[in-house]
Amino acid sequence: MERMVIHKENATSGHEPRDDHYRGKTTVTYFRFISILVVIVSIYYKELLQLCIDKSYEFALTTWVFNSVYFETFLATFCYGVITAVYPWLIDKFRCLDKYKIHPSVRYEEVTVLEILKMGILYMAPLMLLDTFLVKKYHGVDPSIWIDKRRTNIQTTRALPVIPPSTIGIVFQLFASFILYDALFFVIHLTLHKNIYLYKYVHRHHHDHEHVHCHVTNQLTITERITLILSANFALKVFNSHPLTRAIFVPIFIGILVDNHTGYDLPFGMHRMLPFGLVGGSVKHFQHHMNGKRNYQPIFTYLDKLLEWYGTKKSL
């Protein structure tokens, strides 16, 4: 942990800007207004939005890539590669955003195309193995089709529902899945930190860095990476999430994880857009990487607050 200790000495825990001192307060207000406007317009034109969803899914069903058992693995790898290559690069190029750095130690970490390809292969290999031998089951598909597919050991295509999801269905499945995933990974993350053996052999690698940057997102052991993905997949499965909902979930999910590791407290971050400190975002996660304690939730904050409240009450 020597590298991490060096970085801790260069950063303190007091770098979370208070809301009344935050430099981007006006910008946050603008982004909130735009977001609310988008929601209102979407509700007003809900029939048109539903038509777009129907046509998009109808087209997706005609493509070989969407029908492939490797689609979600390819999508996740593609999204991670694009987001980590473009998002932090853009932030670094706009010097006006430097004022949103959580700590002066935050800097852009350049990664070569070869390294991105290497990370992609390491990410895809175990998942593609699972994709090849497991029958994917989606709500709305005749169970007899799954029985037929089990007769073949190697899977190449997935059985997909014919009916597209509703707009409300997508919104509900996304929110519910993120909430459940967040709670699941809070428990897993807390356990990884509290158990000395698990921390040393499973989670320590994620905290082995000189400074926080977006590529730390995928700095995971195979065990931890599979656990993270299976947790997200389980959360989606619980709410019978439609394949199209799952496809929408992937870039949002990866975007949140990458943003948590940028080291920037940007005004369009979810932790700024949503009020009352409901989301921890990059600020809380930066603090977690600095001290290795507290802020175990990847998205929300209510369980972390409950844990702190319990710890305070127990110490009285």
N, C-alpha and C positions, 0 to 999 in steps of 0.2 A: 504493500500500500504506500510505498515511499513517494511515488509520483503524485498520488492524491494528497498526501500530507503537505507536500510543497505547495500545491495549489491552494490548500486551505489556509496556509499562512499568508497568502496574497489576497485573500477574500474574507470579508467578515459577514456576519449574518444580518447586518443592518442595512441592506441595500434594497429593501422593498419600498418603493415610493408610496407615500400615503396618497389617498385619492385626492385630497385637497391640494397636494403639492405636485401632482402628476402633470408633466409638461404637455401631454396630449389630450387634456380634458375636452377642449373644443372639438378636436378631431374625432374623439370617441362619440361625442354628441351627434356629429354629422353621420358617422357610420351607423349609429343606432337608428337615426331617422330614416336613412336609406333602407336599412333592413326591415323596419316596420312598414315602409312604403311597399317594398317587394312582397311582403306577406299579404298586405291588403289587396294589391293588384292580383296576386295569385288566387286569393279567395274569390275575388270578383270575377275572374276569368277561369274559374275552376273547371268548367266544361272543356275549354280550349286546352287547359293544362292536362286534363285527363286524356284528351284526344292525342296529344303529343306523347304521353306515356304509352298509350295503346299502340300507336304507330311505331314507336321506338322498340317496344318489345316484339312486335310483329316482325320488324326487320331483323332484330337480334336472333330470332329463332331460325332465320334463313341462313345465318352465317355459321361456318364450321367452327370458328374459334369460340363462339358463345356456347356451342353444343359440346365442346371438348371438355373432358374431365379436368384438364389443366387450366381452364380459363381463369379461375380465381387466383391461382398461383401466378400465372403470367401477369394478370392485372395488378396484383399486389407488387410484384417485382418491378413492373414498368412504372407504376405510380411512385414507388420509393426512389427508383433511379432518376426520374424526372424531377420530383419534388426536391430531393437532396442536391441535385445538380443545379437547378434553376433558382429555387426560393432563397437559399442563403447567399448565392452569388448576387442576386438582385438587391438584397438587403445591404450587402457590402458595397455595391456600386453606388447606391444612393447615400451620399455622405450626410445628407440631412437626417438620416435615421440613426446616426451615431449617438445622438442624444438619448436614444431609447435603450442603449446598452445597460444591462443590469449591473455590470461591473466592468471596469477598464480592461480586465484580463480577457474579455470576450473578443475573439477575432475570427476572421474567416479561415476555414481550413480547406485548402484545395486538395482535391482527390483526383487522380488520373482516371482516364477511361478504363484502363486495365484493372485498376483497383475496384471500380464500380462493377465491372464484369465479374470479378472474383467474388465480390460480396453477393452479387446476383446468383451466381452458381451455388454458393454456400447456403443461400436462402432457399433456393428452389429445390435443391437435391432431396432433402428429407420430405418436403411437402409433395413433390412429384411422386415419390415412392408411395406415400399414402394415397394419393390420387389414383395411382395405377391399380391398386388392389382393393380399395374400398368402394362400395356402391353408394353413391350420393343419393340421399333421400330428401325430396322437397315436398312440402305440403301442396296438395292439389294434384298429385300424381297417383294413378292407380297402383296400389301395392303389388298387384300381380306382375307389373313391369319390373319391380325390384327383384322378385323371385326369379324371373327370367334372366336378369342381368347377373345374378349370383352364380348361374350355371357357367359363366365365363370368368376365369380367374383374373384375367387382365382386362381392365376397363379402358375404353377409349372415348366413349361418349356418355353424357349424363342424361337421365330422363327428366325433362322439364315440363312444368305445367303449361297448358295451352292458354289459359286465361291470364291476362295481364293484371297487375295489382292496381288497387284504387289509390288515389292520391292520399287519402286519409290513412289507408293501410300502410303506405310507405312511410309517412311521417310518424305514425305510432310505432311501427316496427323499428325504425331508426332510433327514436328517443328511448324506447324501452330497452333495446339491445345495448345501447351505450351505457345506460344506467346500470344494467345488470353486469355488463363486462367490467365497469369501473369498480363495482362492489367486489366482484370475484378477484380481480387483480389486486385490489387493496389487501385482501386476505393473503394472497400468494406473496405479494411484495413484502408485506409485514413479516411473514414467516421466513422469507429469504434473508431478511435482516436480523431477525431475532435468533435464528438457529445458526450457530457458529459454523457447523459443517456445511450447511446449504449455502451460506454466504461465501465461504471460502472456495467451494468447488463449483458453484452454480452462478452466483450473482456478483461476485467480486470483480470479475472481468469488466462488467458494465461501469464500474466506478474507477477503473484504472485509466486515468487520463490526466493530462497536465492542465487542461482547461476545457470547459463545456463547449461543444460545437455539435452541429446537427448530425454528424456521422457517428456520434456516440449512440444515437438512436438504435442502430443495428449492431452495436458492439455487445453482442450477447453470445452466451454459450448455446449450443444446439438445444440442450434441455430447456433453457429459459425461452428460447425463440419458439419452440414447438408449444410450450406451455402457454405462452402469450397468444399464439394463433388459435390454439384449441379453445382457450377461454373465450375469445371473440366469436369463434364458430359456435360454441355452446350457447352463448347469449343470443345469437341470431336464431339458432335452432329452437330454443325455448319458445320464442314468439312466432314460430312458423314463418320466418321471414322469406319472402318471395325472392327468387334468384335475381330479379332486377333490383330489389331493395339491397341485397347483398353486394351487388355490383356498385351501388351508390355508396354503401357503407365503407367499402375499401379505401377510396381516396380520402374520404373525410377522416377515417381512422388513422391512416398513415400521416395525413397532414397535421393532425393534432399531436401525434407522437413526435414528429420532426420539429414542430413549432415549440414544443416543450423543451427541446434541447438547443434552440438557437442562441439563447442567452440575451434575447432582446425582449423588452416589455413594450411591444408594439400596440398602438391604439386600436387596431382592428383584430387583436387577439380575442379569443372567446372570453378570457378572464376579465377583459375590459368591456366587451360588448354586453355581457350579462351582468346585471346588478347584484348587490348584496354579497359579493365574494363567493358566489355559487360555484365558480370554476377557479381552479388553482392556476392553471396555465404555466407559462415559462418562468414566472417569478417564483412560484412555490416549488417548482421542480428544480430550479437553479439552486435554491436554498437546500433542497434535499441532497443534491450532489455535493454541496459544500460541506455539510455536516454529517451526512449519512444517516440522519435521523429525521423524524417527523415528515409530513407531506408525502405519505405513501400512495395516495390516490393519484392515478394518472390523469383524471379529468376533473372531477368534482372535489368538494372540500368537506362535506358534512360528516363523513366517517372519521376524517383526520381531526376535526373539531371535537367530535364525540370521544375520540381516543385521548385527546389532550385534556378534555374535561374530566374523564375518568381518572387519568393520571394525577391531575391536580387534586381531585376529591380523595383519591387513595392516599396521597401524601399528607393530607391534613390530619 
